[in-house]
Amino acid sequence: MSHDPQSETKQNLIALRDRIDTIDEQIGELISERARCAQEVAEVKKAAGEPQVTFYRPEREAQVLRRAMERNKGPLNDEEMARLFREIMSACLALEEPIKVAFLGPEGTFTQQAAIKHFGHSAVTRPMSAIDEVFREVEAGAVNYGVVPVENSSEGVVTHTLDNFIGSNLKICGEVELRIHHHLMISDVTHKDAITRIYSHSQSLAQCRKWLDAHYPKAERVAVNSNAEAAKRIKGEWNAAAIAGRMAAELYGLNMLHEKIEDEPDNSTRFLIIGTERVPASGTDKTSIVVSVKNSPGALHDLLAPFQKHKVDLTRVETRPSRTGAWNYVFFIDFKGHTDDVPVQTALAEVAERVADLKVLGSYPKGVL
Ligand SMILES: O=C(O)C(=O)C[C@]1(C(=O)O)C=C[C@@H](O)C=C1
């Protein structure tokens, strides 16, 4: 018999695809079985007779995702594996209750990307035109959760988000970090050699400043409310480009002219998930508090001493001038641990004695994805 490499390849492919078909069938059945379990979970939750049934359980989701990563033996990497489970769980939750999430819009912003990364594609996301509106929408109960940016690795803190917490009773229920890649995009009508204007959000323009200085030193940089708005805006402008994320390019049908133009290669933004309820401990948690102090020498040192004493690890300290008294300051402090942990409780009790006011903004699972 003569050896025919082409037909051997064909045979090998057929055999492998048969195996894939069998595996897919099993995966499909298992996913359906999992979804039925989630439906039963919903029934159990409803039968408990609580005045308000909470279907979404951030601490449980974090545990499921962490376990998927721990179990993983490759060849997919841990993040890919967790991402797949993220979507399965998102679809299961949607069977229990379709979750509504407000985000800083318009459609196509990095905040929407963060919302989908955190809740999966089965969540219903609603664009809001300002951070305050995201807070209000959650407070009013029009949505279950909100997603707002809080700090960027190169541009620092989003002060507007922090200020909103001072006057709000909302809780932080989660955090999510997103690698931010900026792309220069144009529309079908743009003359790419005649770009004289570049639109984007001021933070994005700042994050690409060196690249713009080198490649488009003469183009006017126009700051608009969001990069998605920038993307929308250039649709009919022959001499304009926008800097935005991939999602905006896809949404508004734009073409990428230059990809990944951010000055810092590991540019990332942290987003917070805000809701109305306290989240139980997941095992690996963080807590955010806000305290206001009189402006006296050593105030910050005094304030932080209890954390050191009780071995609570600080992850961030941010100062903002208080809006109530000219000489008062507020500190936003993040640390590892949950308010259910005894060392955290002890440290917080000691901090409370030293400050004018202390508010726990929430304990929540450390971002998994
Ligand atoms: O364990 C639960 O409480 C569920 O509702 C199930 C489930 C899941 O699919 O695993 C779904 C939604 C919750 O946010 C957490 C987990």
The ligand as a Gaussian input file, in Angstrom:
#p B3LYP/6-31G(d) Opt

LIG

0 1
 O      -23.790000      29.250000      45.148000
 C      -24.710000      30.031000      44.919000
 O      -25.226000      30.726000      45.822000
 C      -25.246000      30.149000      43.558000
 O      -26.183000      30.895000      43.369000
 C      -24.595000      29.427000      42.429000
 C      -23.606000      30.294000      41.670000
 C      -22.838000      29.370000      40.672000
 O      -23.240000      29.308000      39.531000
 O      -21.899000      28.718000      41.113000
 C      -24.314000      31.337000      40.916000
 C      -24.409000      32.624000      41.354000
 C      -23.775000      33.100000      42.574000
 O      -23.277000      34.377000      42.406000
 C      -22.738000      32.182000      43.060000
 C      -22.640000      30.908000      42.606000

